[in-house]
Amino acid sequence: MLDKDLVDYALEHAKNKKIEYAEVRAQNQNREGILLKNGVLEAYSMVVNSGLCVRILTENGLGFASTNKWTREEAEEIVNTAFKTANSAKRKTKIKFVEEKAVKTSWKVQQKKKTEDISPEAKIDMLMEIDNTLTTQGINIPARMLSCSIALTQKYFVNSEGTIISSFVPLMGMYNFITIVENGKPEQAHKQYGYSGGWEAHDKWKVAEDLVREAKALQKLIKEGKAVSPSKMDLVCGPEVVGIAAHESCGHPMEADRILGREMSQAGKSFIYKDGSFWIGTKIGSDIVTIIDDPTIKNSYGYYEYDDEGIKARPRYLYKKGVINEFLHNRETAAKIGTKSNGASRAINYDREAIVRMANTFVQPRDMSEDEIFEDVKYGIYMRSFTEWNIDDRRFNQRYVGREAYLIEKGELTTPVARPIIETTTKTFWTAVDAITKTVVLDSGTCGKGDPMQGMPVYMGGPMIRLRGLFVK
Amino acid sequence: MSEMLAKTESIMKKGKSLGADEVIAKTTLGRYRQTRFSNNEIDISVAWNVYVTNVMLIWKKRVVATQIRNFQNIDATMEQLFKLAKVLKENPQYGGIAKGNFKYVTSMADKALRDLDDPSQYVKLAINAAIEEAGPETNTGGILFTKFEEIFLASSEGPTVQDTRSAIELSIRAFSTIDASGHGVECSSALKNFDPSKAGEKAGKIARLARNPKQGEAGKYDVIFDPLFWGSLLGSYAWMSSAFNVMIQMSIFANKIDQKVASNIVTLKDKPAAYSIANRTFDDEGHPVGETTIIDQGILKTYLHNTSTAKLFKTKTTGNAGLVAPMAWNIEMDAGDVCRGDMFNDLKRGLYLTNTWYTRFQNYATGDFSTLPRDGIFLIENGEIQQSFKDIRLSDNALKILSNIAEVSKERQHIHWWEDADPPSLCPYVLVRDVQMTKPT
C-alpha cells in the first residue's frame, strides 16, 4: 500500500509550519528471501514493508520521523515530531540545502521476466540445482549457504519546493558462502550477485559455474599453494580486487559528509579535508587512474535515475587522471562546500535518513589486453580475488589478502600462492598503477554506512590493473 | 490479556486454523529516538515509530516467515503464507519450537525512556565533558539512542506472553587534533543510571593523550585491550557461538565442545539481564532467557541454541532463538582478579588499544583475521604511556587471542557501539600476550 494522498497530506501539514524545507518519502517494498543451508531449505520469507518518513529543516536544525502506520493522525504525529526535534537542535551554524530545480517525473526499471510470474517452487529449484551441481564435483564442501533475495520497491517523493517523483525498482540478489576442505585444511569463499531488473538476472548470472570454478581453485590452492617470499614486486589485480580498492580507497573518502565530519563517530572521516594534504586538485594516483561512480548504468545493482532528495543522477568522476576531482554530495554537503549536489543521497528504507552514498564505483578501462598486462612482469603476483580486507577510518591504510592468487614468472602464471597480503596506503596503491586493461567486470556488494546501518546495494569493479614495485608479504 | 496480546494471538490462531502445525506471532510496538551530532552540534534528530508482527509458520517441517504491519491484511497475508508453506520442500533438520508453559522474570523496563521526547540535553553533557578534558578546540561527534519496545508473543505451543524492553546509549568520539581521537560509550537500560558525561570524559581524555601520534612499529606486543575494543572482539566470538554459524563453519568453535578454547581465566556468558541494553525476558520462541555459560574457565561448554538447533546437537535450547537462527543477546565476560591500575603498572612494554573497527576474517574456521585499531593507540612502558601511535593493524588469530589472555580486570563496563561492538556486552580490561601487529609498507 502506498497512499499518495496521505503523503501529500503530510507534506501540506508540514508546510503549514514555520519550516525552511520539508520532504515526505514513502516506500512500499515486497521482499522475498530464500535460504538454503547445506542443501536444506532453511526458511522462505515473504514480507511487505511500507511506510513513510518526513524530513524537516527549520532555522534551528533538521528533524526526521517515520512510521509504518498509514493514518492521518500518524502522519500528523511524525510531522509534528520532526518539526519539534528540528527546532530543539538549536544549532549555532545553520544547515542549508543547496538550491536545486523542482522536478516532476516518474521512472521505473522494467522486469523482462517478472518475478511475480516465477513460482516459489521454481525459485527453490534454482537454488537446489546450484547446490546439486556444486556437490557432485568430487570436492569436499562440508558447509554451503546459498540465499536468494527479491525486493520490489515503489517510492513516492514530494518536497516543499514542488518536486514530485514516483519510481519503481526491482532488485535481484544472491549470496553464497562455501567451505572447501582438502587434507583436513579448510578454505572459504563468498560471493554476492546483484541486478536491477527481473528474474532474467538468473539467466545472466552463472552462479553454479562460478561456484564450481571457485571450489576447484580453492582445492588447488590447498594442495599446491606456496607462501610468497615478502618483498617488493609487481602486482596484477583482477577486477574483484580493483573493485574493492576503488570502493574503499576512492569512493568512501570522497563522500562529502565524511569529509565534513558528519560520520566521524561511526564510519569515520577522510584523509581528504580542508587545509590538509589532500583536496580537490591534489595528485593521488598515476596519470592513467580515473575512478568513476555512476548510478546510471542500466541494470546495475546501484542503479537509480533520481536520488532520495530528488536530484537527477549522473556519473561522478571521483579521481580523474590521478587527481582528486569531485566529491559525492547531497544537498547539505554541497551547500557547505559551495557546489551543487551530484545526486548521491540514498536511503535504504523509508525509516532511514538519506545520506551520501556510492552507487557503482569502478576504474575506467584503457586499451591493454589481459595477455599484455602479464607480458613484461618478470616476477610478481596475480591477485585474482580477495578474502580478508579492511581499511582505516580515514580510508588511507588498507589491506587486501588474496584468495585466488598466482605467481607470475617471466610473464606466465605459474603456481598458486597462499594468501598473499598487500598492506599499503591509498596513495602508494594508486600511484603504483602503470597499466590497465580494456574490459570492465563489475561485482555486487552491500556497502555499509550510517547509524543505524544502511546496507546499500552497489557495484564495484574495473578492468585488471598492474602495479609496479608494491610490497607483497 | 492486553488488547495487543489478543491481536497477536489472533494472528497465531489464524495460522493454526488454516492447518499449520506450529505458529509464532511476535508483535513489536517500538518507539526509537536518535540524536546524531558532529562538529559539536546536533545534525539531525530521528524518530521511528514501528508497529510490526513477525510471524513464523511451520507446516510438515516447512518453515515460512512474514511480517504484518500495523495489523493490516491479516487474513490474506496468513493465507498466502500457508499457501507458500504447502509448496515448499521439507526441512528435515527442523526440530520444533519451545513447548510448554514457562515462568518468566518480571520486566524492569524504564518507562522514563518511553516518555523522553528531547534527549538533546544528554548530548550537550557529553560534548561539554569531552571539551573539558581535551580543550576548547576539541571536535566531537556521535549519537544518542533511546529505545522503548513493547513485545507481545503468542505461540501455538504454549507461550503467550508480553515484555517491555528499554535502552539508552550514547557514543561519542572526540578529536583533540585532526589525528588524535578518543571514543567513549555509555549504555544503560534505565535513565537513572545513565551518565553521558562519563563517555564524553573518557573520549576527551583519550583524545588528549593521543596527540602527536607516530607511525607504530610492527611486531609482537603484550596488549591491554580497553573494554570498548574488547567488546568488538567479544561480538565476533558471540556471533561464532551461534549454532547456525557453527553449522555453516562460520565459526572457530566448530567441533570443539568440551575442548579448551581459551585461557583458564576466561569465562564467557550470554546474559540479557535487566541491567543490559539487550534486556528481555524471553526469546523469539517465547522461551525464557537466562544465563548461558558459553566458555567456562577456558572450556567451550555450549553453542547458543534455539529449540531446533538444540535438537540437532542433542541438547536443550539456551533461549537464544531469533526467528530463524539463534543469536547472542548480551555477552558478559567474568571479571578477573586484577585491578585495572595494576594491570597497567605491571606492563613492562606493550600496547594499550582503546578501540577498533573493520574486523574481517580470512577464514572463519581457522580464525585468521585482522582489525584496525582506531582512536588512542598507546605504547606503554613500565606502566606509563610513552608514545601515541597511529596506523597499525592487529593481524592475528582469534583462537590464539583467547588462549593468550593473561589478565582480566575486576572493573567492567557495558559496551555497545554501532556495528563494531555488537551485540552489547559487559567487558573488562584484558591483557593478551604476544599479539601480532602489522603496518603499511
Chai-1 contact restraints between the chains, C-beta under 6 A:
chainA,res_idxA,chainB,res_idxB,connection_type,confidence,min_distance_angstrom,max_distance_angstrom,comment,restraint_id
A,V40,B,N91,contact,1.0,0.0,6.0,A-B,restraint_1
A,V40,B,Q93,contact,1.0,0.0,6.0,A-B,restraint_2
A,L41,B,K89,contact,1.0,0.0,6.0,A-B,restraint_3
A,L41,B,N91,contact,1.0,0.0,6.0,A-B,restraint_4
A,A43,B,V63,contact,1.0,0.0,6.0,A-B,restraint_5
A,A43,B,A65,contact,1.0,0.0,6.0,A-B,restraint_6
A,A43,B,V324,contact,1.0,0.0,6.0,A-B,restraint_7
A,Y44,B,V64,contact,1.0,0.0,6.0,A-B,restraint_8
A,Y44,B,L88,contact,1.0,0.0,6.0,A-B,restraint_9
A,S45,B,A65,contact,1.0,0.0,6.0,A-B,restraint_10
A,M46,B,T66,contact,1.0,0.0,6.0,A-B,restraint_11
A,V47,B,T66,contact,1.0,0.0,6.0,A-B,restraint_12
A,V47,B,Q67,contact,1.0,0.0,6.0,A-B,restraint_13
A,G61,B,I42,contact,1.0,0.0,6.0,A-B,restraint_14
A,L62,B,I44,contact,1.0,0.0,6.0,A-B,restraint_15
A,G63,B,S45,contact,1.0,0.0,6.0,A-B,restraint_16
A,F64,B,I44,contact,1.0,0.0,6.0,A-B,restraint_17
A,F64,B,V46,contact,1.0,0.0,6.0,A-B,restraint_18
A,A65,B,A47,contact,1.0,0.0,6.0,A-B,restraint_19
A,S66,B,W48,contact,1.0,0.0,6.0,A-B,restraint_20
A,T67,B,N49,contact,1.0,0.0,6.0,A-B,restraint_21
A,N68,B,Y51,contact,1.0,0.0,6.0,A-B,restraint_22
A,N68,B,R69,contact,1.0,0.0,6.0,A-B,restraint_23
A,K69,B,Y51,contact,1.0,0.0,6.0,A-B,restraint_24
A,K69,B,N70,contact,1.0,0.0,6.0,A-B,restraint_25
A,T81,B,A47,contact,1.0,0.0,6.0,A-B,restraint_26
A,T85,B,S45,contact,1.0,0.0,6.0,A-B,restraint_27
A,S88,B,D118,contact,1.0,0.0,6.0,A-B,restraint_28
A,S88,B,S120,contact,1.0,0.0,6.0,A-B,restraint_29
A,A89,B,I42,contact,1.0,0.0,6.0,A-B,restraint_30
A,R91,B,E41,contact,1.0,0.0,6.0,A-B,restraint_31
A,P120,B,L84,contact,1.0,0.0,6.0,A-B,restraint_32
A,P120,B,V87,contact,1.0,0.0,6.0,A-B,restraint_33
A,E121,B,V87,contact,1.0,0.0,6.0,A-B,restraint_34
A,A143,B,I248,contact,1.0,0.0,6.0,A-B,restraint_35
A,A143,B,Q249,contact,1.0,0.0,6.0,A-B,restraint_36
A,M145,B,I248,contact,1.0,0.0,6.0,A-B,restraint_37
A,T179,B,Q249,contact,1.0,0.0,6.0,A-B,restraint_38
A,P186,B,A365,contact,1.0,0.0,6.0,A-B,restraint_39
A,Q188,B,N363,contact,1.0,0.0,6.0,A-B,restraint_40
A,G261,B,S38,contact,1.0,0.0,6.0,A-B,restraint_41
A,G261,B,N39,contact,1.0,0.0,6.0,A-B,restraint_42
A,R262,B,S38,contact,1.0,0.0,6.0,A-B,restraint_43
A,R262,B,D43,contact,1.0,0.0,6.0,A-B,restraint_44
A,M264,B,S38,contact,1.0,0.0,6.0,A-B,restraint_45
A,M264,B,G141,contact,1.0,0.0,6.0,A-B,restraint_46
A,M264,B,R173,contact,1.0,0.0,6.0,A-B,restraint_47
A,S265,B,G141,contact,1.0,0.0,6.0,A-B,restraint_48
A,S265,B,G142,contact,1.0,0.0,6.0,A-B,restraint_49
A,S265,B,S171,contact,1.0,0.0,6.0,A-B,restraint_50
A,S265,B,R173,contact,1.0,0.0,6.0,A-B,restraint_51
A,Q266,B,W418,contact,1.0,0.0,6.0,A-B,restraint_52
A,D351,B,W48,contact,1.0,0.0,6.0,A-B,restraint_53
A,T387,B,Q362,contact,1.0,0.0,6.0,A-B,restraint_54
A,E388,B,R360,contact,1.0,0.0,6.0,A-B,restraint_55
A,E388,B,Q362,contact,1.0,0.0,6.0,A-B,restraint_56
A,W389,B,R360,contact,1.0,0.0,6.0,A-B,restraint_57
A,N390,B,Y358,contact,1.0,0.0,6.0,A-B,restraint_58
A,N390,B,R360,contact,1.0,0.0,6.0,A-B,restraint_59
A,N390,B,L372,contact,1.0,0.0,6.0,A-B,restraint_60
A,D392,B,L372,contact,1.0,0.0,6.0,A-B,restraint_61
A,D393,B,R374,contact,1.0,0.0,6.0,A-B,restraint_62
A,N397,B,D391,contact,1.0,0.0,6.0,A-B,restraint_63
A,N397,B,P440,contact,1.0,0.0,6.0,A-B,restraint_64
A,V401,B,Q362,contact,1.0,0.0,6.0,A-B,restraint_65
A,E423,B,T438,contact,1.0,0.0,6.0,A-B,restraint_66
A,E423,B,P440,contact,1.0,0.0,6.0,A-B,restraint_67
A,T424,B,P440,contact,1.0,0.0,6.0,A-B,restraint_68
A,T425,B,P440,contact,1.0,0.0,6.0,A-B,restraint_69
A,D451,B,I143,contact,1.0,0.0,6.0,A-B,restraint_70
A,D451,B,W418,contact,1.0,0.0,6.0,A-B,restraint_71
A,M453,B,E419,contact,1.0,0.0,6.0,A-B,restraint_72
A,F471,B,T441,contact,1.0,0.0,6.0,A-B,restraint_73
